[in-house]
Amino acid sequence: MPRPDTVVILAAGQGTRMKTAAPKVLAPLLGRPLLAWVVDQALALEPERVIVVVGHGADDVQKAAAGLDPRGRLRFVRQEPQKGTGHALQCCLQ
């Protein structure tokens, strides 16, 4: 399988169905935030960069992701306002 140039992780959601004020991607699973598991899988593909789309709790999500990639491939894009999945991807085009 060819190596991807870019992987996009959609992490801007509010998590209203989870009934929590915290960003849903920071919910713990086996002692780690959900985001950490997804970032690990994205980085395993050896892309040039990983774009993490943040929105709700953006600062907290960025802090949580800060130490997950020692090679510095993580990039953050803010989705403001949050208008859904398609809009989140459009925010990455720049």
Secondary structure as UniProt FT lines:
FT   STRAND          6..11
FT   HELIX           16..18
FT   HELIX           24..26
FT   STRAND          28..29
FT   TURN            30..31
FT   STRAND          32..33
FT   HELIX           34..44
FT   STRAND          49..54
FT   TURN            56..57
FT   HELIX           58..65
FT   TURN            66..67
FT   TURN            70..71
FT   STRAND          74..78
FT   HELIX           85..90
FT   TURN            91..92
//
